[in-house]
Amino acid sequence: MACPLVVDLDGTLIRSDLLVECGLRYLRRSPLEAMRPLLWLGQGKALLKTRLAERGEVDVTTLPYEPAVLALIDEARRDGRPVVLATASHVSLADAVAEHLGCFDEIVASTETTNLAGGLKRDLLVERFGERGFDYAGNASADLPVWRAARHAYVVNAGEGLLRRACAQGNVAGVLGAAADRRGQAWRDWLSALRVHQWAKNILLFVPLLAAHVFDDPSRLLAVFAAFVLFGQCASSVYLLNDLLDLEEDRRHPRKRERPFAAGKLPVAAGLLVSPLLLLPAFGLAALLLPWPFVAAMGGYYLLTLAYSLHVKRMIGLDVIALAVLYTFRIVAGAAAAQVPLSFWILAFSMFMFLSLAMLKRYAELVDARASGADVGGRGRGYLPSDLEMLGPLGAAAGYLSVLVLALYIHDPATAAAYARPELIWMACPLLLFWLTRMWMLAHRGEMHDDPMVFALRDRTSIAIGVAFLLIFGVAA
């Protein structure tokens, strides 16, 4: 028999870890039973893998497969060599992957009583094929004993330290994968995963300072700058967790499938580690440096975002209201950090404006879905392309109501007392009407990014209108 090629699964054939992915799916579906996996782990890792595989189904058709390993398998098959999938993942997952790819002659994997990793995998392969009777492709330190027993070792997506240890064994026939080529790209992937560009939304924290006319107070300004950074850390932590919980949905999305975790550019386990490492210092420093109402506002933002990621975003109507509240939380947090009172008018304007933008986000997704013939509900949302005709008028009406709130604010006697030339603020109304109308028309034509805030921050017309809006209020003051 020709020397078989044995291929590992997690981190080798796929740029991910199925145990972690199953755990995340379990957490998303059963958040109130998040501690149960610890009980299973107490009875052995093999049982943990079995229970999570039973409850955390993975769509193997969307997994980020490693092209270099697939090419290695194709070469082995052309040479008439048997190809074996040998993995520490549960056998049910291995069977699903093998059925999807259709390129394996044999499968060996973990069961409820056996965790097929490290020395145990080596012993099984040596017993089956003999010492030096197989080639092996792996990616982790647990594969070192298997590589040692193999005829040829293929090292996939390994770090420099592990690669040196593998090469020291003297049988490395190939180094595969994009890990080495992407080391210079890793920091860009992390910036993308952390959504640092989304920190621009935290400019809303400065709105209460402007509205209270205390933007020239250094102590308040410094406090809001600190709040800006800490709120950004909190938001990035949530973005990481959201991406980890949405792996399968993102992989089905034409753009989101390129996100670092969905595409396998960053390890899923690393995201699980970095998320709390961002969150805990953010709250710790906030408690030390800023008033407790800011900590409470940021805590409310985090809890609502977590609820949104786990469940609320799949609830029609409640999802867009939650998004509007999340934007408003930034304004509340800014007022708390600056220790200035919150105006009824700001809160009313914020809720209607951001409800319109939240509906615009869903509307843009529906336009994309209709154009591609897809169903947004299949991406984890409760909407259908046929909901466009209802969602559009609702969202536009919410936006126009925000303009009405602005007009009523101008008419308020308190506004006349706060501004030297309050009549100039009327100029902001047609600007806002034009901007909202344009945004909705662009979305209707399919020219809108599925996140309107990101679109607005990159759109020259929107930026110009924003600058003009600020100038009007500045001159009126």
N, C-alpha and C positions, 0 to 999 in steps of 0.2 A: 504494500500500500504506500502511496506517495505520502511524504511528510505532511501532516495536517497543519493548517493555520488555525490557531486558537485566538479568539478575540474577546477581550473584556468588554463590558457594556458601559457602566457609569464612568464618565470622564474620558472614555476611549472611543467607543462607537458613537456615543452621544456626548455633547458638551453640557452635561448636566448630571444630577444624581437623583435617581428615581425614588430612593428612600425619602430624601428631603422633599421632593415634589409631592409624593403621596401624603407626607405629613402636612404640607401646606394645604392640600385639597381637603384633608380631613379637618383641619382647623377651620377652614372657610365654611365647610358644611356643618360642623358641630362645634362651634366656638365655646359653648357651655360645657363641653366635655374635653377641654384642652388638656387636662391633667391625666386623662386615662392612658395615653401612650407611655407615661412614666411607669404605670403599673405593668404594662406589657413588657417594657424594657427590663423591669425587675425580674421577669421570668425568662429573660434571654433575648438577645438581639434577633434571633431567628423568628421568635414568636412576634416580636414587634413588626418585623418586615411583613409577616403573613397578615397580621391584622390591618396594617395600614394599606397593604395591597388590596385587601378585600373591601376597604371602605374609601380609599382614595384613588379611584379609577383615573388612569392617565390615558389621554388620547395619543397613542404612539405615532399616529400619522403626522403630528405637528412637531414632534421632538426635533431639536437641532442636531442632526446627524453630522458627524465629522467627515467631510468629503475625502480627505486623505486616507482614512481607514476604509471607506467604501471602495476607493480605488485599489487599495491593497487586497481587499476581498475579491474584487473582480479579476485582478491579476492571478490570484490563487486558483480561482475557478476556471480561468482560461487554461491554466497549466494542468488541470485535472486533479487538483489537490482538494481533499475534503476540508470544509470550513466549519469550525466548532465555535459556538457562543458559550463562553464560560464566565458566569457572573455571580456576584454576591447578592444581586437583586433577587426578589422572589421569582419562582419559576413561572407564575402566571404572567408576570410582566415580561419575562424573557420570551415566553411563548408568543405573546402578542407582538413583540418587536420582530421576532423571527418570521411570524406569519406575514407581517406587513412588508418586510424586506424580501422575503423569499429566497435567501441566499445561504442558509445554514443547513448543514447535513446532520448536525447533532446539537443538543442543548444540554448543558449542565448548569444548575442554578440552585439557589437556596430554597429550602423547604421549611415547614413549620418546626422541624427538629434540627435542621442543619444550616449553619451560616457559612456558605461556601466562600471563604476569603482567606488570603494569605497562605499559610502552610497547609491548610486543609485543601485548598484548591490545587496547590502544587502536588500533594500526595495523590489526589484523585487523578490528575492528568498524567503523572508518572506511572501510576498503576494501569491507566488506560492505554497510554502510548509509549511508555518506557522513558528512561532518562535520555535526554537529548533527542527524543523522538517526535518533537513537535516544535513549531515556531509560536511565539506568543507576543501579542500586542496588548500593552497595558499602559497605565498612566500614573500610578500612585506607589507610595513606599510599600504598601501591602503586596505589590506585585514583584518586589525584589526577589523573594524566594522562588517565584514562578519563573522569572527571567533566568535565574541561575540554573534551573533545571531544563531550560529550553535549549534547542539547537541554535536558533536565532531569536534575538530579542528586538522588538520594535517598541520604541519609547514614544508615547503620544502625549502631546500637550503637557509636558513635565517641566518643573522648574529647574534652574541650573544646578542646584544642589542634588536633586534626585537624579538628574541626567549624569552627573559626574559619578555618582555611586553605581548607577547602572552600567556605565561605560567601564568602570573598574573591574567588572566581572568578565569583560573580554569577549562578549558575544553579541554586542549591539549591531544589528544589521541595518537599522534605519531609525531616523528621528522624524516623526510625523506630526502634523497638526500645525495650527496657526499660532500657537502660544508664543513661540520665539519671535515671530514676525510682529505680534501685537503688543510686545512689551512697551514700546514707545507710545502705543495707542491707549494703554490702560487708563491713564489719568483722564483722557477724553471720555472714555467709556464711563468712568465714575462720575465725571461732571454731568454727563447725560443722564445717568441713573439717578443722581441726586437732584436733577432738574434745577440746577443753579439759576438758569435763565428765568425760572418761575418765581424766583425771589423778587423780581420786579413787581409782582402783585403786592408785595409787602409795602410798597410806597403808600398804600392806603392807610398805613399806621400814622402817616404824617398829616392826614386830612384833618383830624381834630385840632392839631396845632394851627393849621391855616385858618380853620373856621373860628377858632378862639382868638385869632390875631396875636398869638404869642410865639410866632416862629422865630423871633429874634431873642428869645430867652435861652441862653446857652445851657443852663442846667436841664431844662425840659427837652431841648433839642438833643443833648447828649443821651438822655434817658431813652428817647424814641429811637436813636441810632442803635443803642444796645438792644432795644426791643426788636428792631428790624433784623439784626443778626440772629438773635435767639429764636425768634419766630421762624426765620428761614431754616435754622437747624431742625426745629420741630417739624416743619413742613417737609423737609428733605427726608427725615426719618419715616414719615408717613408715606411719601412717594415710594420709597424703597419697599415698604411692607405691601403697599397696594400693587406694585409690579410683581412681587413674589406671589401674591394671592391670585393675580390675574394672568399667570403665565400662559395657560391654555388659550384663554380668550385673545390675549395679545398675539399669540402665534397664528391665529386665524385672521388677524386684521392686516390689511394690505400695507399699512405704515408701522403700526405698533409692533409687528413681528420683528422689526429691526432694533427694538429696545435691547439694551445690553444683556439683561437676564433672559429674556425670551429667546434671543439669538444665541445664547451660550457664550457671549463675549466675556461675561463675568460669572464667577461661581455663585450659585444660588446660596450656598452655605455662607459665603462672605457677606451677602446682603443681609442674612439673618443676624450676623454678628454686628455689622456696621449700624444697622437701624437703632438698636438700643444705645450704642456708643454715642450716637448723635443726640438721642432723646434725653438721656439722663443728665448730661452736663447742661443741656439747654434749660431744663427745669431747675437744676441745682443753682446755676448762675442767676436765673430769673428770681429765685427765692432770695438770693443774697443781695442782688443789686437793684431790684425793681419792686414797686408796690405789690402787695398780695392780690389786688384786683386784676393786675396784668397776668399773674400766674394763673388765676382762676379762668381768665378769658382764654389763655393759651391752652389750659387744660380742657376747657369746653370745646375748643377747636379740634384738639387731638381726639377726644372721645367721639365727637360727631364725625370726624373724618374716618376714624376706625369703623364706626357703625356704617358709614356710607360704603366703605370698601367691602365690608363683610356682607351687607344685606340691602341697605337702603337704595343703592344705585340701581337695583333691579325692581324698584317699586315705582310705578308710573305716577307722576305728579310729585310724590314726596321726594324723589331724587333731585328735581330741579329746585324745589324749595330748600332742600338741604344745601345745595351748592350756593344759593343766594345767602343763606345764613352763614356759611363758611366765609364768604367774602365780607359780610357784615361783621363777623367776629374780628377781622383785622382792624376795622375802624374802632370797635369797642376796645380792643387791646391797646390801640394807639392812644385813645383817650385815657385809659387806665395808667399807661406808662407815663404820659405827660401830666397826669393829674389835672385834667381839665374836664368840665361837664360835657355830657353828650347832649346834642340838640335833637329834639323830636324830628326836626326837618331832615337832618343828616340820616337818621335811621330809616325814615320813611323813604327818602330818595334812594338810599342804598338798597333797600329790599326790593323795590320795584325795578331799579336799574339792573341789579344783578340777577333778579329772576328772569328778566328779558334776555340777558346774556347766557344764562344757564339753558333756557329754552332754545336759544340760538345755537348753542353747542349741540344739543340733541337734534335740532333741525338739520344742521350740517351733516351729522352722522346719518340721518335718514335719507338725505339727498344722495349721499354716497352709496347707501344701501340700495336705493331704488335704481341708481345708475348701473350698479353691478349685479342687480337681481338678487341680492342677498337679503337676509332677514336680520335686522339689528337685534331682535330678541335672541337669535342664535349666538350673539356675541355677549350674552350676559345682560342684556337690557330687555325691558318689558315692552318696548315700542315696536311698531310695524311701519314699513314704508307708507302704508295707507293712512297713518296718523299725521302725515305732513299737513293735510288740509285743515286739521284741527289745531295743531301745534303752532303753525305760523301766525294765525290771528291772535292767539293767546299771548305769544311772546312779544309781538309788535305792540299789542295793547299795554302790556306791562311796561314796556319801554316808554311809550307815550305818557303813561301815568306818572313816570318819574319826572318828565318835563312839566306836567301839571303841578307836581309837588314843588318843583323849583319855582314855578310862577307864583304859587301861594306863599312860598318862603319870601320872595321879593316883596310881596304885598304886606307881609307881617310888619307891624309897627316896630318890633324889636330889631328887624333888619335895618330899618331907617336909622335907628340909634347906633347900630354897630358899624355902618358904612358911611363914608363921607358923601359918596355919590351912588346910592343904591339903585337909582334908575338905570345905570349903565349895565347892571346885571341882566336886564332884559335881553341884551344882545346875546347872552349865553343860550337862551331858549332856542332860537332858530339854528344855532350851531349844533346843539344837541339833537334837535329834530332831524337835521340833515345827516348827522353821523349815524343815528339809529336807522334811518331809512336806508342809507347806503349799505350799512352792514347787513340788514335783512335782505336787500336786493341782491347783494353779492352771494349770500348764502343760497337764495332761491335759484341763482344761476349756477350753483355748484362751484363757486370760486372762493369759498370760505374755508379756512383751516378748521379742523374739527374742534379747536379750542379758540374761540373768538378773542380772548384776552391776548394770547400769543400772537394771533394775527394782527391785532391792533398795535401791539408793541413793535411790529415789524413793518407796518403799513404807513407810508409817508403821509398820506392824507389824514389818517387817524392821529398821527403824531402832531401834525400841524394844527389840527382842530384842538387837541389837548393843550398845546402851548397857547393858542388863542384863548381858550377857556380860562386858563390860569391868569393870563394877562388881563382879561376883563375883570376878574375878581381883584387882581392886584391894583388896577387903576381905580376900581370902585371903592377900595379901602381908603 
